Amino acid sequence: MEQEKKDRLAVIRHSTAHVMAQAVLTLFPGSKIAIGPAVDNGFYYDFELTRPITQDDIPEIEKEMRRIISGAHAFERRAVSQDEAEALFADQPYKLELLRDLPADAEISVYTQNGFCDLCRGPHVASTKELNAQAFKLMRIAGAYWRGDEKRPMLTRIYGTAWEKPAELKAYLDMLAEAERRDHRKIGKELDLFHIDDENPGQIFWHANGWTMYRILEDYVRAKIKADGYIEVKTPFIMPQSLWERSGHWTKYKEYMFITESEKRVFAIKPMNCPGHIEIFKQRVRSYKDLPLRMAEFGSCTRNEPSGSLHGIMRVRGFVQDDAHIFCTEEQICGEVEKFIRLLKNMYQDCGFSSDAILVKFSTRPEKRVGDDATWDRAEKALSDACAKAGISYEIAEGEGAFYGPKLEFTLVDALGRQWQCGTIQLDYQLPSRERLNAEFIGEDNAKHNPVMLHRAVFGSLERYLGILIENYAGAMPAWLHFLQAVVIPVAPAFNEYAVSAAQQLQAAGIRVRADTGNDRMNAKIRAAQTQKIPYMLVVGEKEQAENAVAVRYRDGREQQVQSISDFIAYVQRVCMEHKAGI
């Protein structure tokens, strides 16, 4: 969506939030209002209401909003003094708190429509006649702590969406319905892939089907990075406070770390792998001839994510990264970034995503960081030069870099047009520096130098990426990745023995297969296989037994065809190799 369109929708949504606040105060007099911003695809407003509300109250609020919109009321902006603003919102404690937190020299403005006045910087549409009464919908009700602080009051948050045209609203609602159908949590239960226990939030119990796919994905990554010149290592799950202090994580990242203690020493369960990789690098004398050194790990990490932010296997506390760190010289930065981007595009393409639709964001120095400005200048310039060499265009994300360096973030677009940030590469002068963990190599001049460290991941978390794939394919995973590629179904019990024999031949060729010799009828077995979204259903009877063949029914509905077992094996191998992933 072009930026002008995004900006226009943000104004429409912010204005609709004000209309919703007016409607709520009209219907629930005496309620208190907090904040009501536009967000991605919609808006919300937080309230302290005079009584609890449910989804049953939503139609009445929408009706009142449409009445307000129909009045074509102007949004009027006015600058006011601090004293005047406090008088206007004397009965609104949340607005008063916001006012009193403003800097002394801040300009204060209010917007009024149809008698409803709100503290706001704007902008807004000129009049409610610019809002389409048929192009908005209130979506859901949730609880939200004031200012995100669990020690503050719990407010009622009403979410909505708003668009310029009714057709855009319908398209969005249709997309949400399809997204619900594809929800990885729903599909995970249907296909018996995993579960998450309410008493152990953010930790995944992988069932056999899900773990099969997980291991296939992990093995795929392992083969790709090995071919690209990486070595694989394994570092401890728990490391001491002293290491995290030297790396800078203790002061910059401690709130997300699980802390433990043993023998009067403090340790942290690792939230990332980078300090451990530097420790491996330091264990022997390194030469410039050893660089670049590409060190990879399927590192189990744990982060203390707030329970409210957890979401299936997409946002968890325990996860594994397809993580690697490249130790290189400054002269090698451009080449290594370019090489990584080639690998990333290739791997995304293997998984069915268009390499032309990858969005790239360049994240610059954050406010909370380590290192001086001169070093950050060098790092940002080096990463920018690498992008130019790789022919990568990007948008700037001011202040969103890691605390140790700038980064590129790579975002995929799925089958529903949703965006998922997955890959990243971060340029780091800080962690390997003398002031931090002091990784060193001997240069051509026989002097000691600190390498540059590139932190990179293609998929990010394997758990999250598998969730993205499940939703992208609605559970109908490509044949190379599905937990079961084929099921052999006899037309009658008399052919059970041949079904088992056919399955054994396929299994010997590396195909994931089982023979369904249960008591159900053939059609029920086919329906069960379709429910499990198995790519190939192989029906066998007298003709197939005589010819050592199978009648192939395809998941995508193509016409059934009889193939010899050897021809079917060759077909599956060819389909899988087209993804460069093997079986």
Solvent accessible surface area in square Angstrom, and as a share of the most:
residue,aa,sasa,rsa
1,M,127,0.57
2,E,114,0.51
3,Q,114,0.50
4,E,144,0.65
5,K,46,0.19
6,K,96,0.41
7,D,74,0.39
8,R,85,0.31
9,L,1,0.00
10,A,44,0.34
11,V,30,0.17
12,I,5,0.02
13,R,16,0.06
14,H,33,0.15
15,S,0,0.00
16,T,2,0.01
17,A,0,0.00
18,H,3,0.01
19,V,0,0.00
20,M,0,0.00
21,A,0,0.00
22,Q,14,0.06
23,A,0,0.00
24,V,0,0.00
25,L,41,0.20
26,T,74,0.43
27,L,56,0.28
28,F,17,0.07
29,P,100,0.63
30,G,56,0.53
31,S,3,0.02
32,K,50,0.21
33,I,3,0.01
34,A,0,0.00
35,I,59,0.30
36,G,11,0.11
37,P,44,0.28
38,A,33,0.26
39,V,62,0.36
40,D,133,0.69
41,N,65,0.33
42,G,3,0.03
43,F,1,0.00
44,Y,26,0.10
45,Y,1,0.00
46,D,3,0.02
47,F,0,0.00
48,E,76,0.34
49,L,29,0.14
50,T,79,0.46
51,R,115,0.42
52,P,120,0.75
53,I,16,0.08
54,T,79,0.46
55,Q,92,0.41
56,D,130,0.67
57,D,22,0.12
58,I,10,0.05
59,P,84,0.53
60,E,93,0.42
61,I,0,0.00
62,E,18,0.08
63,K,137,0.58
64,E,21,0.09
65,M,0,0.00
66,R,75,0.27
67,R,132,0.48
68,I,0,0.00
69,I,8,0.04
70,S,88,0.57
71,G,39,0.38
72,A,51,0.39
73,H,46,0.21
74,A,51,0.39
75,F,18,0.07
76,E,109,0.49
77,R,115,0.42
78,R,112,0.41
79,A,58,0.45
80,V,14,0.08
81,S,63,0.41
82,Q,65,0.29
83,D,115,0.60
84,E,70,0.31
85,A,0,0.00
86,E,45,0.20
87,A,74,0.58
88,L,71,0.36
89,F,6,0.03
90,A,72,0.56
91,D,92,0.48
92,Q,18,0.08
93,P,66,0.42
94,Y,13,0.05
95,K,6,0.02
96,L,20,0.10
97,E,43,0.19
98,L,39,0.19
99,L,1,0.00
100,R,146,0.53
101,D,85,0.44
102,L,68,0.34
103,P,86,0.54
104,A,118,0.92
105,D,131,0.68
106,A,36,0.28
107,E,126,0.57
108,I,11,0.06
109,S,6,0.04
110,V,1,0.00
111,Y,18,0.07
112,T,39,0.22
113,Q,1,0.00
114,N,64,0.33
115,G,71,0.68
116,F,15,0.06
117,C,32,0.19
118,D,2,0.01
119,L,30,0.15
120,C,15,0.09
121,R,219,0.80
122,G,17,0.16
123,P,86,0.54
124,H,23,0.10
125,V,5,0.03
126,A,70,0.54
127,S,12,0.08
128,T,0,0.00
129,K,149,0.63
130,E,64,0.29
131,L,10,0.05
132,N,56,0.29
133,A,24,0.18
134,Q,108,0.48
135,A,1,0.00
136,F,4,0.02
137,K,79,0.33
138,L,3,0.01
139,M,55,0.24
140,R,127,0.46
141,I,44,0.23
142,A,32,0.24
143,G,51,0.49
144,A,14,0.11
145,Y,87,0.33
146,W,3,0.01
147,R,116,0.42
148,G,71,0.68
149,D,55,0.29
150,E,128,0.58
151,K,178,0.76
152,R,83,0.30
153,P,63,0.40
154,M,108,0.48
155,L,4,0.02
156,T,30,0.17
157,R,44,0.16
158,I,0,0.00
159,Y,46,0.18
160,G,5,0.05
161,T,2,0.01
162,A,1,0.01
163,W,23,0.08
164,E,55,0.25
165,K,125,0.53
166,P,63,0.40
167,A,73,0.57
168,E,43,0.19
169,L,18,0.09
170,K,127,0.54
171,A,62,0.48
172,Y,30,0.12
173,L,52,0.26
174,D,73,0.38
175,M,44,0.20
176,L,58,0.29
177,A,64,0.49
178,E,46,0.21
179,A,16,0.12
180,E,122,0.55
181,R,119,0.43
182,R,34,0.12
183,D,25,0.13
184,H,0,0.00
185,R,111,0.40
186,K,94,0.40
187,I,3,0.02
188,G,0,0.00
189,K,173,0.73
190,E,84,0.37
191,L,1,0.01
192,D,73,0.38
193,L,1,0.00
194,F,15,0.06
195,H,81,0.36
196,I,52,0.26
197,D,56,0.29
198,D,138,0.71
199,E,164,0.74
200,N,61,0.31
201,P,48,0.30
202,G,3,0.03
203,Q,54,0.24
204,I,31,0.16
205,F,88,0.37
206,W,51,0.18
207,H,58,0.26
208,A,81,0.63
209,N,36,0.18
210,G,0,0.00
211,W,103,0.36
212,T,46,0.27
213,M,1,0.00
214,Y,4,0.01
215,R,106,0.39
216,I,27,0.13
217,L,1,0.00
218,E,21,0.10
219,D,68,0.35
220,Y,11,0.04
221,V,2,0.01
222,R,75,0.28
223,A,64,0.50
224,K,31,0.13
225,I,10,0.05
226,K,154,0.65
227,A,94,0.73
228,D,29,0.15
229,G,41,0.40
230,Y,16,0.06
231,I,85,0.43
232,E,80,0.36
233,V,29,0.16
234,K,140,0.59
235,T,10,0.06
236,P,81,0.51
237,F,95,0.40
238,I,76,0.39
239,M,11,0.05
240,P,36,0.23
241,Q,48,0.21
242,S,56,0.36
243,L,8,0.04
244,W,0,0.00
245,E,82,0.37
246,R,104,0.38
247,S,0,0.00
248,G,2,0.02
249,H,0,0.00
250,W,28,0.10
251,T,103,0.60
252,K,51,0.22
253,Y,43,0.16
254,K,93,0.39
255,E,117,0.52
256,Y,78,0.30
257,M,8,0.03
258,F,62,0.26
259,I,77,0.39
260,T,53,0.31
261,E,115,0.52
262,S,60,0.39
263,E,160,0.72
264,K,193,0.82
265,R,130,0.47
266,V,47,0.27
267,F,38,0.16
268,A,0,0.00
269,I,38,0.19
270,K,2,0.01
271,P,0,0.00
272,M,22,0.10
273,N,0,0.00
274,C,4,0.02
275,P,0,0.00
276,G,3,0.02
277,H,0,0.00
278,I,0,0.00
279,E,48,0.22
280,I,52,0.27
281,F,0,0.00
282,K,73,0.31
283,Q,139,0.62
284,R,142,0.52
285,V,118,0.68
286,R,21,0.08
287,S,36,0.23
288,Y,70,0.27
289,K,158,0.67
290,D,52,0.27
291,L,13,0.06
292,P,38,0.24
293,L,24,0.12
294,R,39,0.14
295,M,0,0.00
296,A,2,0.01
297,E,1,0.01
298,F,15,0.06
299,G,0,0.00
300,S,44,0.28
301,C,1,0.01
302,T,12,0.07
303,R,48,0.18
304,N,56,0.29
305,E,20,0.09
306,P,77,0.48
307,S,73,0.47
308,G,81,0.78
309,S,40,0.26
310,L,36,0.18
311,H,71,0.32
312,G,14,0.14
313,I,0,0.00
314,M,13,0.06
315,R,107,0.39
316,V,11,0.06
317,R,41,0.15
318,G,18,0.17
319,F,19,0.08
320,V,22,0.13
321,Q,29,0.13
322,D,6,0.03
323,D,11,0.06
324,A,0,0.00
325,H,3,0.01
326,I,1,0.00
327,F,0,0.00
328,C,0,0.00
329,T,24,0.14
330,E,85,0.38
331,E,153,0.68
332,Q,50,0.22
333,I,3,0.01
334,C,34,0.20
335,G,31,0.30
336,E,12,0.05
337,V,0,0.00
338,E,43,0.19
339,K,47,0.20
340,F,2,0.01
341,I,6,0.03
342,R,142,0.52
343,L,15,0.07
344,L,1,0.00
345,K,73,0.31
346,N,52,0.27
347,M,0,0.00
348,Y,0,0.00
349,Q,104,0.46
350,D,6,0.03
351,C,1,0.01
352,G,47,0.46
353,F,9,0.04
354,S,62,0.40
355,S,30,0.19
356,D,140,0.73
357,A,39,0.30
358,I,22,0.11
359,L,79,0.39
360,V,16,0.09
361,K,58,0.25
362,F,5,0.02
363,S,0,0.00
364,T,16,0.09
365,R,53,0.19
366,P,16,0.10
367,E,171,0.77
368,K,103,0.44
369,R,70,0.26
370,V,10,0.06
371,G,42,0.41
372,D,87,0.45
373,D,77,0.40
374,A,68,0.52
375,T,24,0.14
376,W,2,0.01
377,D,76,0.39
378,R,115,0.42
379,A,3,0.03
380,E,30,0.14
381,K,133,0.56
382,A,18,0.14
383,L,0,0.00
384,S,40,0.26
385,D,58,0.30
386,A,0,0.00
387,C,0,0.00
388,A,80,0.62
389,K,120,0.51
390,A,27,0.21
391,G,66,0.64
392,I,20,0.10
393,S,98,0.63
394,Y,77,0.29
395,E,114,0.51
396,I,86,0.44
397,A,9,0.07
398,E,136,0.61
399,G,35,0.34
400,E,91,0.41
401,G,10,0.10
402,A,18,0.14
403,F,22,0.09
404,Y,19,0.07
405,G,1,0.01
406,P,0,0.00
407,K,32,0.14
408,L,0,0.00
409,E,20,0.09
410,F,1,0.01
411,T,20,0.12
412,L,1,0.00
413,V,47,0.27
414,D,11,0.06
415,A,68,0.53
416,L,40,0.20
417,G,48,0.46
418,R,48,0.18
419,Q,112,0.50
420,W,40,0.14
421,Q,64,0.28
422,C,6,0.04
423,G,0,0.00
424,T,24,0.14
425,I,0,0.00
426,Q,24,0.11
427,L,0,0.00
428,D,0,0.00
429,Y,25,0.10
430,Q,18,0.08
431,L,0,0.00
432,P,0,0.00
433,S,16,0.10
434,R,132,0.48
435,E,145,0.65
436,R,67,0.25
437,L,1,0.01
438,N,57,0.29
439,A,0,0.00
440,E,47,0.21
441,F,13,0.06
442,I,47,0.24
443,G,6,0.06
444,E,139,0.62
445,D,91,0.47
446,N,127,0.65
447,A,45,0.35
448,K,119,0.50
449,H,69,0.31
450,N,41,0.21
451,P,4,0.02
452,V,3,0.02
453,M,0,0.00
454,L,0,0.00
455,H,9,0.04
456,R,6,0.02
457,A,6,0.04
458,V,0,0.00
459,F,1,0.00
460,G,15,0.14
461,S,19,0.12
462,L,0,0.00
463,E,8,0.04
464,R,61,0.22
465,Y,0,0.00
466,L,0,0.00
467,G,0,0.00
468,I,0,0.00
469,L,1,0.00
470,I,1,0.00
471,E,7,0.03
472,N,17,0.09
473,Y,54,0.20
474,A,11,0.09
475,G,0,0.00
476,A,33,0.25
477,M,1,0.00
478,P,13,0.08
479,A,8,0.06
480,W,2,0.01
481,L,1,0.00
482,H,0,0.00
483,F,17,0.07
484,L,22,0.11
485,Q,0,0.00
486,A,0,0.00
487,V,1,0.01
488,V,0,0.00
489,I,0,0.00
490,P,3,0.02
491,V,64,0.37
492,A,40,0.31
493,P,112,0.70
494,A,86,0.66
495,F,35,0.14
496,N,41,0.21
497,E,148,0.67
498,Y,19,0.07
499,A,0,0.00
500,V,61,0.35
501,S,45,0.29
502,A,0,0.00
503,A,9,0.07
504,Q,111,0.49
505,Q,61,0.27
506,L,0,0.00
507,Q,114,0.51
508,A,93,0.72
509,A,31,0.24
510,G,42,0.40
511,I,2,0.01
512,R,45,0.16
513,V,13,0.07
514,R,103,0.37
515,A,26,0.20
516,D,22,0.11
517,T,53,0.31
518,G,43,0.41
519,N,163,0.83
520,D,94,0.49
521,R,204,0.75
522,M,59,0.26
523,N,89,0.45
524,A,30,0.23
525,K,11,0.05
526,I,9,0.04
527,R,146,0.53
528,A,49,0.38
529,A,2,0.01
530,Q,86,0.38
531,T,87,0.51
532,Q,42,0.19
533,K,44,0.19
534,I,1,0.01
535,P,7,0.05
536,Y,10,0.04
537,M,1,0.00
538,L,0,0.00
539,V,11,0.07
540,V,0,0.00
541,G,4,0.04
542,E,131,0.59
543,K,113,0.48
544,E,18,0.08
545,Q,87,0.39
546,A,88,0.68
547,E,95,0.43
548,N,68,0.35
549,A,3,0.02
550,V,0,0.00
551,A,3,0.02
552,V,0,0.00
553,R,82,0.30
554,Y,14,0.05
555,R,74,0.27
556,D,99,0.52
557,G,66,0.63
558,R,123,0.45
559,E,153,0.69
560,Q,81,0.36
561,Q,85,0.38
562,V,68,0.39
563,Q,29,0.13
564,S,40,0.26
565,I,4,0.02
566,S,75,0.49
567,D,85,0.44
568,F,0,0.00
569,I,29,0.14
570,A,50,0.38
571,Y,30,0.11
572,V,0,0.00
573,Q,69,0.31
574,R,134,0.49
575,V,31,0.18
576,C,0,0.00
577,M,114,0.51
578,E,122,0.55
579,H,48,0.21
580,K,111,0.47
581,A,26,0.20
582,G,17,0.16
583,I,58,0.29
